[in-house]
Amino acid sequence: MRQILLFAACAAAITAGCAKSEGEKPGAPPAPAPAVAAQAETAASASEDRRRDPFTYANYEDVRVRDLALDVTVLFEEKALDGTATLTLERLDPAATALILDTNDLDIRGVEAGDGAAWSPASFTLGPDDPMLGSRLEITLPEGASAVRIAYRTSPGAEALQWVAPAATAGKKRPFMYSQNQSINARAMAPVQDTPAVRMTYSAIVRTPTGLRAVMSAENDMGPADGEYSFRMPQPVPAYLLAIAAGDIAFRPLSETVGIYAEPSVVEAAAAEFSDTPEMERIASSLYGPYQWGRYDLLILPPSFPFGGMENPRLSFMTPTLIAGDKSLTGVVAHELAHSWSGNLVTNATWSDAWLNEGVTSYVENRVMEAVYGRERAVMEQALSLASLKEEIADQKNPALTQLRLPMALENPDDAFSDVAYVKGEFFLRFLEERYGRDAFDAYLKSWFETYAFKAATTDDFRAFLEERLVKANPDAVSAAELDEWLNAPGLPASTPAPKSAAFDKIDAARAAWFEGAAPAASIEPAAWTAQEWLRFINGLPADTSAERLRELDLAFDLTGSRNAEIAFAWQMKAIEAGYAPAMPAVENFLTHVGRGKFLYPLYRALKEKGELATAERIFEKARAGYHPIAQRRVAEILQAQN
């Protein structure tokens, strides 16, 4: 998931040995070499508690869901999914007599158990509602039962689903619905074992009003928009990668295996903006092994989508704010594609090891960007992201949250998704690349993806694999103390690579000359500047830049009128900080038309800290209905928090 800002400096339990049945799933590789498997098993036994996900009720050590079959109707008027979920089970403990699932605000209407052909009513209890975890659903399993079938309906307020009114869509005529299940929202869409430690295949039959197409993170039904669609995901995925959307959706192919889904008025612009996606897939496959998911498509969502992208397999969900007209923001596409290896293929066993998902993905993303757009752009993006990370670490009051391997006792699994997971994780891999050499590290990472494909892994697994594959052969390249510092110590190690961009040196010089009065704004010649160079210029403006100085820049370059969402956001942050009044109407317009969290949360926070709480509350009241439930909650928390 791309929820943090890589282009601006502000703000986004299965071992290799015990997952033998998962190794039999389609596309899974042979078991690890004995030495590697033994080492991983030793590391696992030394930290067994790090494999138990604390954010699930599920008894997945005893009974594990292996397949989910949904049969649901999309009810736009009621804002609900209504139907059944059939779960096929594996009893890891033959003596287990109950299945425990995660739910959140689901209306459970009945439960049956059986063998998939014959069914009989099963007793169940639904526990009390926890504000974060939802309710525990415990189902009594009769002897011999290998499946359960649950009749249920989602809640209109489910945080997993947003029901977008026609006026908030691009077409303005038909409603739209989409899911966002990371990190623990799948339980609000269906009764599941909602933990990244459990993988399942799934299928679905989805009914919609005629003329509205349903799509899912699966093999999609490309038949006519007749109101009934079937889906199949033959590769096992964790519940957070279960995804659905429905609306007035068109399709444009980019290649035989890559295409764009979007509203009809958006699909052509999106296809042009993201036309490099097939090349990105080719490069990633050449570096890290075959793409194992069949197709790779993108779904462009309405502006309310709270993230840059979500890596739902086969169908990444994307924000329309990436459509800049110049391919300057396609790094997010590279990021979501990279998840096809890191995160989707090899998944963190718990959210405390989220860097294995996001940090490895950010590294792969940057390698793909370098191959497609050149080293200079890749280095600029490294420098921007490192600046963002340093700022976040400086502002973080809890040092434990600046470690790569986070404490198991997180207050909320979403706490794992910060620049630390994304950027510190990326720079840890960049450090390893520098020490071992790119060729050797590429071979290591490819082997990591192959060995742990369709499994859940921990930091201990990664380190054991590293020591087996690289450290043994190069004992002097990286010390144990350095690995400990990167993985377990707060902050940034002294060994953090320092990206150097010649283009940014020129930007810094031009900014300094203008700010110090040696050159007027009109003397700056940014005609050939990329979005990354503009962001470097804006983000580097000193904190004491006055409103009058911003006015000078605005008159020269019309930054308040920028149509690039990243540049507009960076400029608006500076405008709020300086009290630059001419930009305030643009700020309000931006906040009422964009739902992406990495823009919303800092802007609302900046308004509040500047003493404009009443303005922020007024804008929020106006815009709230158009935000995703996740964004509604987060903005409300920001505005209500005590300073």
C-alpha positions as CSV (number, residue, x, y, z in Angstrom):
1,M,0.0,0.0,0.0
2,R,1.3,3.4,-1.0
3,Q,0.1,5.7,1.8
4,I,3.2,7.7,2.6
5,L,4.7,10.6,0.6
6,L,7.8,9.7,-1.4
7,F,7.8,13.0,-3.2
8,A,7.5,15.5,-0.3
9,A,9.2,15.8,3.0
10,C,6.1,15.3,5.2
11,A,3.4,13.0,5.9
12,A,1.5,6.6,5.0
13,A,2.2,-17.5,11.8
14,I,3.6,-19.6,9.2
15,T,7.2,-20.9,9.1
16,A,8.7,-22.5,6.0
17,G,8.6,-25.8,7.9
18,C,5.0,-25.7,9.2
19,A,3.4,-24.4,6.0
20,K,3.7,-27.5,4.0
21,S,0.2,-27.5,2.7
22,E,0.7,-23.9,1.4
23,G,3.7,-25.1,-0.5
24,E,1.2,-27.2,-2.5
25,K,-0.8,-24.2,-3.7
26,P,-0.6,-23.2,-7.4
27,G,2.7,-21.5,-8.3
28,A,4.4,-22.3,-5.0
29,P,8.1,-23.3,-5.3
30,P,9.8,-26.3,-3.8
31,A,10.6,-26.3,-0.1
32,P,13.7,-24.3,1.0
33,A,17.1,-26.0,1.0
34,P,17.5,-28.0,4.3
35,A,20.1,-25.8,5.7
36,V,18.0,-22.7,5.1
37,A,14.9,-24.3,6.4
38,A,16.6,-25.5,9.6
39,Q,18.1,-22.1,10.2
40,A,14.7,-20.4,9.7
41,E,13.1,-22.9,12.1
42,T,15.8,-22.2,14.7
43,A,15.1,-18.5,14.5
44,A,11.4,-19.1,14.7
45,S,11.6,-21.2,17.8
46,A,13.7,-18.5,19.4
47,S,11.0,-16.0,19.0
48,E,7.8,-18.0,18.7
49,D,5.6,-15.2,20.1
50,R,6.5,-13.0,17.1
51,R,4.5,-15.4,14.9
52,R,1.3,-15.0,16.7
53,D,-0.7,-12.0,15.4
54,P,-2.2,-10.1,18.3
55,F,-4.8,-8.4,16.1
56,T,-6.9,-11.4,15.4
57,Y,-9.3,-13.6,17.4
58,A,-8.8,-16.5,15.0
59,N,-7.6,-19.9,16.2
60,Y,-5.5,-20.4,13.1
61,E,-3.0,-22.6,14.9
62,D,-5.9,-25.2,15.3
63,V,-8.2,-24.7,12.4
64,R,-7.2,-22.8,9.3
65,V,-9.4,-21.4,6.5
66,R,-8.0,-22.6,3.1
67,D,-10.7,-21.3,0.7
68,L,-13.4,-18.7,0.8
69,A,-16.4,-18.7,-1.6
70,L,-18.6,-15.6,-1.5
71,D,-22.1,-15.3,-3.0
72,V,-23.2,-11.7,-2.4
73,T,-25.4,-9.0,-3.7
74,V,-24.3,-5.3,-3.8
75,L,-27.1,-3.3,-2.3
76,F,-26.4,0.4,-3.1
77,E,-29.6,1.7,-1.4
78,E,-28.9,-0.2,1.8
79,K,-25.1,0.4,1.5
80,A,-24.5,-3.3,2.2
81,L,-23.2,-6.6,0.9
82,D,-25.7,-9.3,1.5
83,G,-25.2,-13.1,1.0
84,T,-23.1,-16.0,2.2
85,A,-19.5,-16.9,2.8
86,T,-18.5,-20.5,2.6
87,L,-15.2,-21.4,4.2
88,T,-13.3,-24.6,3.5
89,L,-11.2,-25.6,6.5
90,E,-8.1,-27.6,7.5
91,R,-8.0,-29.0,11.0
92,L,-4.4,-28.6,12.1
93,D,-5.4,-29.9,15.5
94,P,-7.6,-33.0,14.9
95,A,-9.1,-32.5,18.4
96,A,-10.3,-28.9,17.6
97,T,-14.0,-28.5,18.1
98,A,-14.5,-24.9,17.2
99,L,-13.6,-22.4,14.5
100,I,-13.0,-18.8,15.6
101,L,-13.3,-16.0,13.0
102,D,-12.9,-12.3,13.0
103,T,-15.9,-10.1,12.3
104,N,-16.7,-6.4,12.6
105,D,-20.2,-5.0,12.5
106,L,-21.5,-8.0,10.5
107,D,-25.1,-9.1,10.9
108,I,-24.6,-12.9,11.2
109,R,-27.9,-14.4,10.2
110,G,-27.1,-18.1,10.4
111,V,-24.3,-20.7,10.3
112,E,-24.2,-24.2,8.8
113,A,-21.5,-26.8,8.9
114,G,-20.9,-29.7,6.7
115,D,-18.7,-31.3,4.0
116,G,-19.4,-28.8,1.3
117,A,-22.3,-30.9,-0.1
118,A,-24.5,-31.6,2.9
119,W,-25.2,-29.0,5.5
120,S,-26.8,-28.8,8.9
121,P,-27.2,-25.9,11.3
122,A,-24.2,-25.1,13.6
123,S,-24.3,-23.3,16.9
124,F,-22.3,-20.1,17.2
125,T,-21.6,-17.2,19.5
126,L,-20.8,-13.7,18.6
127,G,-18.6,-11.9,21.2
128,P,-18.8,-8.3,22.4
129,D,-17.7,-5.6,20.0
130,D,-14.2,-4.2,20.4
131,P,-13.8,-0.7,18.9
132,M,-10.7,-1.9,16.9
133,L,-10.9,-5.7,16.7
134,G,-14.6,-6.1,16.2
135,S,-16.3,-9.3,17.4
136,R,-15.1,-12.9,17.8
137,L,-17.3,-15.4,16.0
138,E,-17.0,-18.8,17.5
139,I,-18.6,-21.7,15.6
140,T,-19.0,-25.2,17.0
141,L,-17.6,-27.8,14.5
142,P,-19.4,-31.1,14.4
143,E,-17.2,-34.2,14.0
144,G,-16.1,-34.5,10.3
145,A,-17.2,-31.0,9.3
146,S,-14.7,-29.6,6.7
147,A,-16.6,-26.4,5.9
148,V,-18.9,-23.8,7.3
149,R,-21.5,-21.6,5.4
150,I,-22.3,-18.2,7.0
151,A,-25.3,-16.0,6.0
152,Y,-24.5,-12.4,6.7
153,R,-24.8,-8.7,5.8
154,T,-22.3,-5.9,6.2
155,S,-23.0,-2.7,8.0
156,P,-23.7,0.6,6.1
157,G,-20.9,2.1,8.3
158,A,-18.4,-0.6,7.6
159,E,-14.9,0.9,7.4
160,A,-14.0,-1.7,4.8
161,L,-16.4,-0.3,2.3
162,Q,-17.1,3.1,0.9
163,W,-20.3,3.8,-0.9
164,V,-19.7,6.8,-3.2
165,A,-22.7,8.9,-4.2
166,P,-23.0,9.7,-8.0
167,A,-22.0,13.3,-7.4
168,A,-18.7,12.3,-6.0
169,T,-17.8,10.1,-9.0
170,A,-16.2,11.3,-12.3
171,G,-19.3,10.5,-14.3
172,K,-21.7,12.1,-11.8
173,K,-24.5,9.7,-12.7
174,R,-24.0,6.3,-11.2
175,P,-22.9,5.3,-7.7
176,F,-19.6,3.5,-6.9
177,M,-18.5,1.1,-4.2
178,Y,-15.1,-0.1,-3.3
179,S,-13.3,-1.9,-0.4
180,Q,-10.1,-1.1,1.5
181,N,-9.2,-4.1,3.7
182,Q,-5.6,-3.4,4.8
183,S,-4.8,-3.8,7.6
184,I,-7.6,-5.5,9.5
185,N,-10.8,-4.3,7.7
186,A,-11.5,-7.6,5.8
187,R,-13.5,-8.7,8.9
188,A,-16.0,-5.9,8.1
189,M,-16.5,-7.2,4.6
190,A,-16.8,-11.0,5.4
191,P,-16.3,-13.4,8.3
192,V,-12.6,-14.5,7.9
193,Q,-9.4,-15.2,9.7
194,D,-8.2,-11.6,9.3
195,T,-4.4,-12.0,9.7
196,P,-1.6,-11.9,7.2
197,A,-0.4,-15.2,8.7
198,V,-3.3,-17.1,7.0
199,R,-3.6,-17.4,3.2
200,M,-6.6,-18.7,1.3
201,T,-7.8,-19.1,-2.2
202,Y,-11.2,-17.5,-3.0
203,S,-14.0,-17.3,-5.5
204,A,-17.1,-15.2,-5.7
205,I,-20.4,-14.6,-7.4
206,V,-21.4,-10.9,-7.2
207,R,-24.7,-9.4,-8.2
208,T,-25.0,-5.7,-8.9
209,P,-27.7,-3.4,-10.5
210,T,-27.7,-3.9,-14.2
211,G,-25.2,-1.7,-16.0
212,L,-22.8,-1.5,-13.0
213,R,-19.7,-3.7,-13.3
214,A,-18.2,-5.6,-10.4
215,V,-14.4,-6.3,-10.3
216,M,-12.3,-8.1,-7.7
217,S,-8.7,-8.9,-6.9
218,A,-9.0,-12.1,-8.8
219,E,-9.6,-13.5,-12.3
220,N,-12.2,-10.9,-13.5
221,D,-15.3,-11.6,-15.4
222,M,-15.1,-9.6,-18.6
223,G,-18.5,-10.5,-19.9
224,P,-21.3,-7.9,-20.5
225,A,-22.4,-5.7,-17.6
226,D,-25.5,-7.8,-17.0
227,G,-25.5,-7.6,-13.2
228,E,-23.9,-11.0,-12.3
229,Y,-20.2,-11.6,-12.2
230,S,-18.0,-14.6,-11.2
231,F,-14.5,-14.4,-9.9
232,R,-11.7,-16.9,-9.0
233,M,-8.4,-16.4,-7.2
234,P,-6.4,-19.6,-7.5
235,Q,-3.4,-18.4,-5.6
236,P,-3.7,-18.2,-1.8
237,V,-3.8,-14.7,-0.4
238,P,-4.2,-13.2,3.1
239,A,-7.6,-11.7,3.9
240,Y,-6.4,-8.1,3.6
241,L,-5.9,-8.6,-0.1
242,L,-9.5,-9.5,-0.6
243,A,-10.9,-6.6,-2.7
244,I,-14.1,-5.6,-4.5
245,A,-15.4,-2.6,-6.4
246,A,-18.6,-1.9,-8.4
247,G,-19.6,1.0,-10.5
248,D,-19.7,2.4,-14.1
249,I,-16.4,0.9,-15.0
250,A,-14.8,0.7,-18.5
251,F,-11.6,-1.2,-19.5
252,R,-8.6,-0.3,-21.8
253,P,-5.8,-2.8,-22.5
254,L,-2.2,-1.7,-22.3
255,S,-0.9,-5.1,-23.4
256,E,-2.1,-8.7,-23.5
257,T,-1.8,-9.0,-19.7
258,V,-2.0,-5.4,-18.4
259,G,-4.9,-3.0,-18.5
260,I,-6.8,-0.1,-17.0
261,Y,-10.2,-0.2,-15.3
262,A,-11.8,3.2,-14.7
263,E,-14.9,5.3,-15.1
264,P,-15.4,6.0,-18.8
265,S,-14.5,9.7,-18.6
266,V,-11.2,8.8,-16.9
267,V,-10.1,5.6,-18.6
268,E,-8.3,7.2,-21.6
269,A,-6.2,9.6,-19.5
270,A,-5.3,6.8,-17.1
271,A,-4.3,4.5,-19.9
272,A,-2.0,7.2,-21.3
273,E,-0.5,8.1,-17.9
274,F,0.2,4.5,-16.9
275,S,1.3,3.2,-20.3
276,D,4.7,2.2,-19.0
277,T,3.2,-0.4,-16.7
278,P,3.9,-3.4,-19.0
279,E,7.5,-2.4,-19.2
280,M,7.6,-2.1,-15.4
281,E,6.3,-5.6,-15.1
282,R,8.9,-6.9,-17.6
283,I,11.7,-5.3,-15.7
284,A,10.6,-6.5,-12.3
285,S,10.2,-10.1,-13.6
286,S,13.7,-10.0,-15.1
287,L,15.1,-8.9,-11.8
288,Y,13.2,-11.0,-9.2
289,G,11.6,-13.9,-11.0
290,P,8.4,-14.6,-13.0
291,Y,5.2,-12.6,-12.2
292,Q,3.0,-15.3,-10.6
293,W,-0.4,-13.7,-10.7
294,G,-1.6,-14.0,-14.4
295,R,-2.8,-10.5,-15.3
296,Y,-1.8,-7.2,-13.7
297,D,-4.5,-4.5,-14.0
298,L,-5.1,-1.1,-12.4
299,L,-8.5,0.2,-11.2
300,I,-8.7,4.0,-10.9
301,L,-11.0,4.8,-8.1
302,P,-13.0,8.0,-7.3
303,P,-11.0,10.8,-5.6
304,S,-12.2,9.7,-2.1
305,F,-9.8,6.7,-2.1
306,P,-7.7,7.4,1.0
307,F,-4.4,6.0,-0.3
308,G,-2.0,6.4,-3.3
309,G,-2.5,2.8,-4.2
310,M,-3.5,-0.6,-2.7
311,E,-1.7,-3.7,-4.0
312,N,-4.7,-6.0,-4.3
313,P,-3.3,-8.9,-6.4
314,R,-4.1,-8.8,-10.1
315,L,-6.0,-5.5,-9.7
316,S,-4.2,-2.7,-7.9
317,F,-6.5,0.1,-6.7
318,M,-5.2,3.5,-7.5
319,T,-6.0,7.2,-6.7
320,P,-6.8,9.5,-9.6
321,T,-4.4,12.1,-8.1
322,L,-1.6,10.2,-9.9
323,I,-2.9,11.3,-13.3
324,A,-0.6,14.3,-13.7
325,G,-0.3,14.3,-17.5
326,D,3.5,13.8,-17.5
327,K,4.0,10.4,-15.8
328,S,5.8,12.2,-12.9
329,L,3.9,10.2,-10.2
330,T,4.0,6.7,-11.7
331,G,6.3,5.6,-8.9
332,V,3.2,4.6,-7.0
333,V,2.3,2.2,-9.8
334,A,5.8,0.8,-9.6
335,H,5.3,0.4,-5.9
336,E,2.0,-1.5,-6.2
337,L,3.4,-3.7,-8.9
338,A,6.4,-4.5,-6.8
339,H,4.1,-5.8,-4.1
340,S,3.4,-8.7,-6.5
341,W,6.7,-10.0,-5.2
342,S,7.0,-8.4,-1.8
343,G,3.9,-8.5,0.4
344,N,1.5,-10.4,-1.9
345,L,3.9,-13.3,-2.7
346,V,6.0,-13.1,0.6
347,T,3.9,-11.7,3.4
348,N,4.8,-10.4,6.8
349,A,3.4,-12.9,9.4
350,T,2.3,-10.0,11.7
351,W,2.1,-6.2,11.2
352,S,5.0,-5.7,13.5
353,D,7.2,-6.9,10.6
354,A,5.5,-4.6,8.1
355,W,8.8,-3.4,6.8
356,L,9.2,-6.9,5.1
357,N,6.2,-5.8,3.1
358,E,6.6,-2.1,2.5
359,G,10.4,-1.6,2.8
360,V,11.3,-4.4,0.4
361,T,8.6,-3.2,-1.9
362,S,9.9,0.4,-1.8
363,Y,13.4,-0.9,-2.7
364,V,12.0,-2.9,-5.7
365,E,10.0,0.1,-6.7
366,N,13.0,2.3,-6.9
367,R,15.0,-0.3,-8.9
368,V,12.1,-0.5,-11.4
369,M,11.9,3.3,-11.6
370,E,15.7,3.5,-12.3
371,A,15.4,1.0,-15.1
372,V,12.4,2.7,-16.7
373,Y,13.2,6.4,-16.2
374,G,16.9,6.5,-15.5
375,R,19.2,6.7,-12.5
376,E,18.8,10.4,-11.9
377,R,15.1,10.2,-11.3
378,A,15.6,7.2,-9.0
379,V,18.2,9.0,-7.0
380,M,16.0,12.1,-6.7
381,E,13.2,10.0,-5.3
382,Q,15.6,8.3,-2.9
383,A,16.7,11.7,-1.6
384,L,13.1,13.0,-1.2
385,S,12.0,9.9,0.7
386,L,15.0,10.0,3.0
387,A,14.3,13.6,3.8
388,S,10.7,12.7,4.7
389,L,12.0,9.8,6.9
390,K,14.4,12.0,8.8
391,E,11.6,14.5,9.5
392,E,9.3,11.8,10.7
393,I,11.9,10.3,13.0
394,A,12.6,13.7,14.5
395,D,8.9,14.2,15.2
396,Q,8.3,10.7,16.6
397,K,7.9,10.7,20.4
398,N,8.1,6.9,20.7
399,P,11.5,5.7,19.7
400,A,10.3,2.1,19.5
401,L,8.2,3.1,16.5
402,T,11.4,4.1,14.6
403,Q,12.7,0.5,14.7
404,L,12.3,-1.7,11.6
405,R,11.2,-4.7,13.7
406,L,8.4,-3.1,15.7
407,P,7.2,-4.2,19.1
408,M,4.4,-6.8,19.0
409,A,2.4,-4.6,21.4
410,L,1.4,-2.0,18.9
411,E,-1.7,0.1,19.8
412,N,-3.0,-0.3,16.3
413,P,-1.8,-2.3,13.3
414,D,-1.9,0.9,11.2
415,D,0.9,2.3,13.4
416,A,3.2,0.0,11.3
417,F,2.6,2.0,8.1
418,S,4.9,4.9,8.4
419,D,8.0,6.1,6.6
420,V,10.0,3.8,8.9
421,A,8.5,0.7,7.3
422,Y,8.7,2.1,3.8
423,V,11.8,4.2,3.7
424,K,14.0,2.9,6.5
425,G,13.2,-0.6,5.1
426,E,14.2,0.5,1.6
427,F,17.5,2.0,2.8
428,F,18.3,-1.1,4.8
429,L,18.2,-3.0,1.6
430,R,20.1,-0.3,-0.2
431,F,22.8,-0.6,2.5
432,L,22.9,-4.4,1.9
433,E,23.2,-3.8,-1.8
434,E,26.1,-1.4,-1.3
435,R,28.0,-3.9,1.0
436,Y,27.4,-7.1,-1.0
437,G,27.2,-5.6,-4.5
438,R,24.1,-5.3,-6.7
439,D,24.5,-8.6,-8.5
440,A,24.9,-10.6,-5.3
441,F,22.1,-8.8,-3.6
442,D,19.7,-9.2,-6.6
443,A,20.4,-13.0,-6.5
444,Y,19.7,-13.0,-2.8
445,L,16.4,-11.1,-3.1
446,K,15.2,-13.2,-6.0
447,S,16.0,-16.4,-4.0
448,W,14.1,-14.9,-1.0
449,F,11.0,-14.4,-3.1
450,E,11.2,-17.9,-4.6
451,T,11.9,-19.7,-1.3
452,Y,9.1,-18.0,0.7
453,A,6.6,-17.6,-2.1
454,F,3.0,-17.9,-0.8
455,K,4.2,-18.0,2.8
456,A,4.3,-15.6,5.7
457,A,7.7,-14.6,7.1
458,T,9.3,-12.6,9.9
459,T,12.3,-10.5,10.4
460,D,14.0,-13.5,11.9
461,D,13.4,-15.4,8.7
462,F,14.8,-12.7,6.6
463,R,17.9,-12.4,8.7
464,A,18.5,-16.2,8.8
465,F,18.1,-16.3,5.1
466,L,20.6,-13.4,4.7
467,E,23.1,-15.1,6.9
468,E,22.8,-18.4,5.0
469,R,22.9,-16.9,1.5
470,L,25.2,-13.8,1.8
471,V,26.9,-13.5,5.2
472,K,28.5,-16.9,5.2
473,A,30.2,-16.2,1.9
474,N,31.1,-12.6,2.7
475,P,31.7,-12.5,6.5
476,D,33.5,-9.2,6.5
477,A,30.9,-7.2,4.4
478,V,28.4,-6.6,7.2
479,S,28.8,-7.2,10.9
480,A,26.2,-8.7,13.2
481,A,26.2,-5.4,15.2
482,E,25.3,-3.5,12.0
483,L,22.4,-5.9,11.3
484,D,21.2,-5.5,14.9
485,E,21.3,-1.7,14.6
486,W,19.3,-1.7,11.4
487,L,16.7,-4.1,12.5
488,N,16.3,-3.5,16.2
489,A,17.6,0.0,17.1
490,P,15.6,3.2,16.8
491,G,16.5,6.0,14.4
492,L,18.8,5.8,11.4
493,P,22.2,4.1,11.5
494,A,25.3,6.0,10.6
495,S,25.7,3.5,7.8
496,T,22.6,4.8,6.0
497,P,23.4,5.4,2.3
498,A,23.3,9.1,1.3
499,P,21.8,9.6,-2.2
500,K,23.5,12.4,-4.1
501,S,21.6,14.2,-6.9
502,A,23.4,16.7,-9.2
503,A,20.0,18.0,-10.3
504,F,19.1,18.7,-6.6
505,D,22.3,20.5,-6.0
506,K,21.3,23.0,-8.8
507,I,17.8,23.3,-7.3
508,D,19.3,24.0,-3.8
509,A,21.6,26.7,-5.3
510,A,18.8,28.4,-7.2
511,R,16.6,28.4,-4.1
512,A,19.4,29.8,-1.9
513,A,20.2,32.6,-4.3
514,W,16.6,33.7,-4.5
515,F,16.0,33.4,-0.7
516,E,19.1,35.3,0.1
517,G,18.2,38.1,-2.3
518,A,21.0,37.4,-4.8
519,A,18.5,36.7,-7.6
520,P,14.9,37.5,-8.2
521,A,12.3,34.8,-8.6
522,A,12.0,35.7,-12.3
523,S,15.6,34.7,-12.8
524,I,14.9,31.1,-11.9
525,E,14.3,29.0,-15.0
526,P,12.3,26.0,-14.1
527,A,10.8,25.2,-17.6
528,A,12.5,21.8,-17.7
529,W,12.1,21.0,-14.0
530,T,10.5,17.7,-13.2
531,A,7.9,17.3,-10.4
532,Q,10.6,15.9,-8.2
533,E,12.7,19.1,-8.7
534,W,9.8,21.3,-7.9
535,L,9.2,19.3,-4.8
536,R,12.8,19.7,-3.8
537,F,12.6,23.5,-4.3
538,I,9.3,23.9,-2.3
539,N,10.1,21.5,0.5
540,G,13.5,23.2,1.0
541,L,12.0,26.6,1.6
542,P,13.0,27.8,5.1
543,A,10.4,27.6,7.8
544,D,10.6,31.4,8.2
545,T,9.7,32.1,4.5
546,S,7.2,34.9,4.7
547,A,3.9,35.3,2.9
548,E,5.4,38.1,0.8
549,R,8.2,35.8,-0.4
550,L,5.7,33.1,-1.3
551,R,3.7,35.7,-3.2
552,E,6.8,36.5,-5.3
553,L,7.1,32.9,-6.2
554,D,3.4,32.5,-6.9
555,L,3.4,35.5,-9.3
556,A,6.3,34.0,-11.2
557,F,5.2,30.4,-11.3
558,D,1.5,30.2,-10.4
559,L,2.2,27.5,-7.8
560,T,-1.2,28.0,-6.2
561,G,-2.7,26.9,-9.5
562,S,-0.6,23.8,-9.9
563,R,-2.6,20.8,-11.3
564,N,0.0,18.3,-10.0
565,A,-1.5,17.0,-6.7
566,E,2.0,16.5,-5.1
567,I,3.2,20.0,-6.0
568,A,-0.1,21.5,-5.0
569,F,0.0,19.8,-1.6
570,A,3.7,20.8,-0.9
571,W,2.9,24.4,-1.8
572,Q,-0.3,24.5,0.3
573,M,1.6,23.2,3.3
574,K,4.1,26.1,3.0
575,A,1.2,28.6,2.4
576,I,-0.6,27.6,5.6
577,E,2.7,27.8,7.5
578,A,3.4,31.3,6.2
579,G,-0.2,32.5,6.4
580,Y,-0.3,33.2,2.7
581,A,-3.9,34.1,2.3
582,P,-4.2,33.9,-1.6
583,A,-3.6,30.2,-1.4
584,M,-6.4,29.5,1.1
585,P,-9.2,29.1,-1.4
586,A,-7.1,26.5,-3.3
587,V,-6.5,24.7,0.0
588,E,-10.3,24.5,0.7
589,N,-10.9,23.4,-2.9
590,F,-8.2,20.7,-2.6
591,L,-9.6,19.4,0.7
592,T,-13.1,19.2,-0.7
593,H,-12.2,17.4,-3.9
594,V,-9.4,15.0,-2.8
595,G,-9.7,12.2,-0.3
596,R,-6.1,10.9,-0.2
597,G,-5.0,10.6,3.4
598,K,-1.4,11.7,2.9
599,F,-2.7,15.1,1.7
600,L,-5.7,15.4,4.1
601,Y,-4.1,14.6,7.4
602,P,-1.1,17.0,7.2
603,L,-3.2,19.8,5.8
604,Y,-5.8,19.6,8.5
605,R,-3.1,19.3,11.1
606,A,-1.3,22.4,9.7
607,L,-4.5,24.4,9.7
608,K,-5.1,23.5,13.3
609,E,-1.6,24.2,14.4
610,K,-1.7,27.6,12.7
611,G,-4.7,28.6,14.8
612,E,-7.2,27.9,12.0
613,L,-9.2,25.2,13.8
614,A,-12.5,26.8,13.0
615,T,-11.6,26.9,9.3
616,A,-10.5,23.3,9.4
617,E,-13.7,22.2,11.1
618,R,-15.8,24.2,8.6
619,I,-14.0,22.6,5.6
620,F,-14.3,19.1,7.2
621,E,-18.0,19.5,7.7
622,K,-18.4,20.4,4.1
623,A,-16.1,17.7,2.7
624,R,-16.7,14.8,5.2
625,A,-19.4,13.0,3.3
626,G,-17.0,12.6,0.4
627,Y,-14.2,11.0,2.4
628,H,-13.6,7.3,3.0
629,P,-14.6,6.1,6.5
630,I,-10.9,5.7,7.3
631,A,-10.2,9.3,6.4
632,Q,-13.3,10.5,8.2
633,R,-12.0,8.9,11.4
634,R,-8.5,10.1,11.0
635,V,-9.4,13.7,10.3
636,A,-11.8,13.8,13.2
637,E,-9.1,12.5,15.5
638,I,-6.7,15.2,14.3
639,L,-9.2,18.0,14.9
640,Q,-10.3,16.7,18.3
641,A,-6.9,15.9,19.7
642,Q,-5.5,18.1,22.4
643,N,-2.3,20.0,21.4
